[in-house]
Amino acid sequence: MKIYTKTGDKGTTALFGGTRVPKHHLRIESYGTIDELNSYIGLVKDQAIDKNTKNILIKIQHDLFTLGSMLATPVEKETLKSGKERLNIPKINEESVQYLEDQIDLMNTVLPQMTHFILPGGHTTVSFCHIARCVCRRAERLAVSLSEEEEINPDVLTYLNRLSDYLFVLARKLSQDLSAQEVKWIPEKL
């Protein structure tokens, strides 16, 4: 299979289902940012962290491929003429969100209570995790904008919101695991 198709040489691309749209289309920006997020999560996963965290991040990476596929498929193209679903994969749903919430709650049981905002940094792995969180927030904003123009599965928005929470708590947990100092944001008085 060739990696290049030449069908996008004039600035358009095909959504799942065949509809062609400009490469700057909000739907493309949305799932393209999901792809960027997935790459940053891969970077965090590849750092020296425990096997359980790596496995959770691999699951999240799989979920993000699913989420991207969902965003790449307009609602009107989700079902084939035969009535069969075009995306024959498990979708992001309430259980996917619950999984993230469970992981957040588990990490919070071993973390000190947060009393201030925290400045990103302290260790390269922690910083990469914060970058992933920021990219996740951007992906969420794009998906919200898309949802205002076109129908999308509402679980996509909930999942992205919860994933950014997960990545924030993971950054705190990584700080703890790596003995990195969390720097509280305390505004300086003028």
CORURUR-V872683 format. One record per run of one state. SS is the DSSP state (A for helix, B for strand, O for the rest). FROM is the first residue (numbers start at 1). LEN is the number of residues. If there is no record, write none. Layout:
ss->SS from->FROM len->LEN
ss->SS from->FROM len->LEN
This chain:
ss->O from->1 len->11
ss->B from->12 len->3
ss->O from->15 len->5
ss->B from->20 len->3
ss->O from->23 len->3
ss->A from->26 len->20
ss->O from->46 len->5
ss->A from->51 len->21
ss->O from->72 len->3
ss->A from->75 len->3
ss->O from->78 len->1
ss->B from->79 len->1
ss->O from->80 len->5
ss->B from->85 len->1
ss->O from->86 len->8
ss->A from->94 len->15
ss->O from->109 len->9
ss->B from->118 len->2
ss->O from->120 len->4
ss->A from->124 len->26
ss->O from->150 len->4
ss->A from->154 len->24
ss->O from->178 len->5
ss->B from->183 len->2
ss->O from->185 len->6
